């Protein structure tokens, strides 16, 4: 397993997203997916305090709670790398010192653990001084409640500024960035942001790695897909998206694997990327993802997809 940036965290090539736990997957379904993921060789889980507040009857923390109950059943907690986030849950949707510290305590309780392996600043907060925010994350690391910290949804300029403050003040440093990045959504990350990540030796852990499901290959012209994400995924059904699917289909056949795993392999083989995040609410969906754990594309295949 690769080591995440400069840390001692050994993570699998596929990071399992927990956004569906407590939303489209109930606890039993979630446990089944989590067990199968670990049995296949995975060990990297991604969640957030806001998951899944958008579902009817939810208020946030449902995903963390399910993962916590699942962890309590296992004897291999130390090999499971758990990442969670703060900053987008109503009432805790800022990066003030008190919010960061209180949210970490709430996440620790829901997860049933004594430390969080990777704690993300979920969303940059321009209304709170970065010095205040970063001092709070540093305190969590010094107190042993968080092992490593990371950023999500930061611009290149703000990420650079944060890293400079951390260096100047001797604070714990970000070790990773979680941006939106996939085969059909590249412009926001590639360029200045990717260069900043590389310059500071950060790891990239992309979300929406399958473009909200589009890169699974199930969305095709004239095909109706019943999914909570169908509307968002279908927006990629344009000329460019269809060209991408055509090459993914060919490479999936060549490697005797799934379209989703080829799309994820392209992403995993991009500079700075450590582990793409993808979620599954069923064992069938998970089976489309786990080939990534061992799939390697040739450089010519990576270049062919990149050139579309």
Number of C-alpha atoms within 10 A of each C-alpha: 13 12 13 20 19 12 13 11 19 16 21 25 26 29 28 27 22 29 24 19 29 26 22 17 18 15 19 13 16 25 19 14 24 26 14 16 23 16 10 14 15 23 24 24 26 25 25 25 28 25 26 25 20 12 14 8 9 14 15 20 22 27 30 31 22 21 24 18 15 20 18 14 10 11 8 10 14 10 14 19 19 24 23 27 27 26 24 20 21 12 8 17 16 23 27 20 19 14 18 23 18 12 18 23 17 14 23 19 15 19 24 17 16 12 22 24 21 21 29 25 26 25 17 20 17 10 9 13 12 19 14 13 22 26 20 21 28 20 16 23 21 13 11 13 20 21 18 25 25 24 22 23 16 19 16 18 11 16 20 17 13 20 19 14 17 19 12 9 12 11 20 22 21 27 22 28 26 21 21 18 24 23 18 18 15 12 12 14 19 12 11 14 21 19 15 17 22 15 11 14 15 23 24 29 27 24 22 19 27 26 23 21 20 24 26 21 18 15 20 15 10 6 8 11 14 8 11 11 13 15 12 13 19 19 13 19 15 11 8 12 18 16 13 21 22 13 18 24 17 13 19 16 13 9 13 9 17 21 25 27 26 31 30 28 24 25 24 27 17 12 14 21 24 26 28 28 24 26 25 24 22 15 17 10 14 19 17 17 27 24 19 23 20 12 17 17 15 11 10 9 16 18 12 13 18 15 8 12
